Amino acid sequence: MKIAITGAKGFIGGHLAQRLLAEGHQVVLLTRGASRESTSRNMNFVLSDLSDPAVLAAAFSGCDAVAHCAGINREVGEQTYQKVHVEGTRNVVKAAQQAGVKKILLMSFLRARPNCGSAYHESKWAAEEIVRDSGLNYTIIKAGMVYGRGDHMLDHLSHAVYTFPLFAMVGLKEKRIRPLAIEDLIEVLRAALVEDRLNRNTVAITGAEELQLSEAVRRVARIAGRTIWMFRIPVWCHYILARFWELTMKVPLVARAQVRILSEGVVEPALPCDPLPVDLLPTRSFTDEQIRSGLPEAGPFTLQDLRCCRA
């Protein structure tokens, strides 16, 4: 098969590309920034910020499916939720229609919904509606908190426990999470794209184990060999901290959209979804082995993590 992936240099898009290439599929990798990787017989890079349907249609030519994985968790300059999630999805759908693509897969978020006061959640929902109304065969994946090598969760959490002796929990009453292993998510994406399953479905997927965020932090800290002290502060304090991290860090320790996510909990979808087939249900718990396999190189945050510093 020939499959195009938007956000191909991102965490989910990158893992999906690796799996498809390993199986011998042709992939077209759409990225916003230039890639240093060379093209090959089964792999082709296309530079696109999703703003030009003509560029997208040319990239999608001959593709059997499009995996729309591009997304942001904070707004920076012209990269807004409206431009990336809403307008970008509209352009991807238009290009897929023009190129005669048979199926589109959209990566959304577990708690996405309209009229909730969060631009992130609402823009993800708007993208879902664009895909559902497109007339194309589609699968919408509403994933929860995904972790694995190259993610934001384990990467920043591990660096945080090396940098700070204290860890502030979100809210005075802790919510629960179900960390989803990237390997389990990729199985579902592959089933939708390669096996042509989950047609015209909107499915929610979370990890096999439910636990409190504090327990997840303790497990990561233990494996990193660090001792931390946790305390709780109100959600509004976290929004202030998140804004500070957004202004000072290249990749924020926590963004404001993530504060909203953690304050609600990441356990179940906000709205009803189609059931996930039993054979595709996640099986990997948030074990020591899983955590170790996803941890980056050990060490604290450095000056290079700050926006004011250049490499």
N, C-alpha and C positions, 0 to 999 in steps of 0.2 A: 504493500500500500504506500501511497504518498500522502503524508500528513504535514500540514503547516502548524506551527506553534508560535503564538504571540507571547511576548514575555519570556522568550526562550533562554535568556541569560539569568532569569530569576530562579528562585529556589525550586518551585514546583515544575516550571517549564523545563528547567535544566535536567531534573531527574527523569521527567517524562521522555525527553529527547534521548537520554542515555539508554533507557529501556527500549525504545523503538529502534534505535540504531543497532543495539545488540541483537535484536531479532531480525535485522536485515531490511527494515523498512526504509523508504526514502523520507527524509524530513527537510522541511523548509523552515529555517529558524529566523524569526523576525525579532530584531532587537532595536532598542532606541539608540544605543551607543555603538560605535564601531567595534568590530570584533577582530582580534589578532589571529583568530583561528582560520585556517585555510579551508576552502571548500573541497569536497570530495564527490565521488560518484553518488553517494547516498546522502550527502549533506550539503545544504546551500544556505548561506547567510544573506539576509535581506535587511537593509537599514530602513527602519520605519518607526515613526512615533504614532502611528495609527491615524494620522490626520488627513491622509490622502487616499481616498478609495481607489484611485487608478493604480497607485503603487501596490496596494493590497491585492487588487484583482489580478495584477500581473504575477504577484507572488503566489497566489492561490491557484493559478492556472494548472490544470491537470491534477489537482489534489483531490483525494477522496474525502478528506475531512479536515476540519480546522479545529484546533484546540486553543481556545481563547483564554490564556492564562495571565495576560498582562493585568497589572493592578498596582495600586499604591496604598500605603497606610498613613500617609501624611501628605499635605499639599506643599509643594515647593515651587515658587515662581509660577510659570505657566502650566506646570503639571498639577492641575486641580482634579478633584473627584469628578466634576462635571465633564472636563475635557477627556480624562483617561477612561473612566468607567462608563460614562453615558455616551458622549460623542464618539469615543474610540470604539465602543461596542456597536454603535449605529453604523460606523464606517466599515467595520469588519463584516457585519451582516450584509450590508449593501454589496461589498466586494465579493463575498461568498456567493450571493445570488447571481452576480454578473459572471462569475467564473464557473458556475454550474457545480459548485461543491455539494456533495450529497448530504453531509452532516456537519453540524457545528456543536462543539462542547464548550460550555461556559463554566469557568471556575468562579463561584460566588462565595458567600460567607454564610455560615450557619444561622446567624441571627439577623440577616438582611430582611428589611421590611420597610413599608412606607410610613411616613408621618410619625416618626419616632424621635425627632429632634437631633439626630446624628447624620451629618452629611455623608459620612462613610457608608453607614447602613442603608440610607435612602438611595444613594447612587448605585450601590450594588443591586438593590431591588429594581431600580429603573433599568439596569442592564439586563436583568432577568426578563423583565416584561418585553424589552425590545426583541430578545431572542425568541420568547414564546410567541410573539406576534409576527415573526418573520416569514412564516410559511415554510421554513426549512425543517428538516428532521433535526431534532436537537436533544441534548442531554444537559441538564443544569446540575452541577455538583455544589451543594451547600456544605462546605467542609468547616470543621471546627478548628481548633488550635493544632497546627501541623508541626511536627518536629523531625529532625534528621540532620545529616551532614550538610552544612551550608545554610541552615535555617536562621531565623532571628531569635527564636525562643532559647535554644540551648547555647547559641553563640553568645548572646548578650547576658544571659543568666550566668553562664560560667565565668565570663569576664567580670561580671559584677561581684561574684563571691570572692574573686581574687583581689578586687579593688577596694571593696567596702566591707567593714565588719558588721554593718547593720543592714537590714533589709526591711523596707516598709511595705506592709501588706495593704492591698487596695480595699478601703472601706473598713468600718467598724465591725461589720459582720461578714465573715469570709464566704465567698462563693466557691462552688466546686467546678472542676474542669475534667475533661476527658481527652488527654493528649493523644493525637492521632499520628501514628508512625507514617512517614512518607512512603514506606514500602506498601502499606495497606491502601493508601490513597491511590498509588500508581496502579495497583491491580484493578481498581474500579475504573480509572481513566482508560486503561488499556481495554477493558471489557466493552466500554462504550464506543471506543474508536475502532479497535481492530475486530472485535467480535460483533459489532453492530448491535449491542444490547442497550437496554435502558432508553429505548426510543421514546421521544416525547415525554420523558420523565424528568421531574425535579426531585432529586434525592438528597437527603441529609446524611452525613457521615461523620461520626466521632470515634474516638479511640475505644479500645476494649476495656479499659480500666477507668473508673471514676474515683477521683481523689481531690483533696483540697490543694490549692495552690501552694500553701505552706509546706505540705508534704513533698510536692514536686521539687520545691526549692531545697529542702533538706536532703533529698536524694542526690541532687546535682552537687551540692556542697560536700556531701560525704564522699562521693566519688572523686571530687577535686581535692579532697584532703583538707578542706577548710572548715572553720567554725564560724558561724554567723549567729547573730541575735536578731530575731524578728519582732516587729511591733506593728501596731495598726494605726493608721491615720485616716481621716475622712477622705472621701472621694474627691472633694473639691481641692484638697491639698495636692492630690496627685495630678489634677489638671494643671495646676500651677507648675509643678515639677516637670510635667511632660512638656509644657511650653518652653521651659528652660532648656530641656534636653534637645528639643527641636531646633532651638536657636543656636545651640552651641556644638552639637555633635553632627557629624556627617550622617551617621545612622543613629537616631535617638535611642537611648536606653529604653525609653517607653514613649510612644506617641500618644496624643490625645485620643485618637480612635481606639488605641489599645486599652486605655484606661476605661473607656466606655465598655469595651468588650469584657474586661476582667470584672468590672463592677456588676455586670449582669450574670456572669457565669457562662461557661462554655460547655454545656451538657446536652441541650436539646434545641431544636429549631424553634424560632419564634412563631412560625406559621406551619400548618400541616404540609407534609411532603409525601411523595410516593414512596412505598416501602423499598428498601434495599434487599435484593435477593440474598437468601441465607448463605450461599457460597461466596458472596462478596463481602460479608460482614467482617470487620477488622478483627484480628486475632492477637495482635501484639500488645502486650501490656507495657507500662512505663517502667521497665526493669532496668537493673544495673547494666546488663549487657546492651540493651537498646540505647541507653543514655551514653555509654562509652563509645558506641559506634557512631554517634552523632556529634560528639564533642569536638570543638576546634582545638588548635594548639593551645596548651595551657598558658595562662598569663593574664595580667590585668589590662585595663584600658590604658592607652598611651596617648601622647600628644597628637599622634597621627589620626586619632579618632575624632579630633576637634575640627570644626569647620574652618577655624582660623589658620590651621596648619596645612601646608601643602606637602605632598610626598616628595 
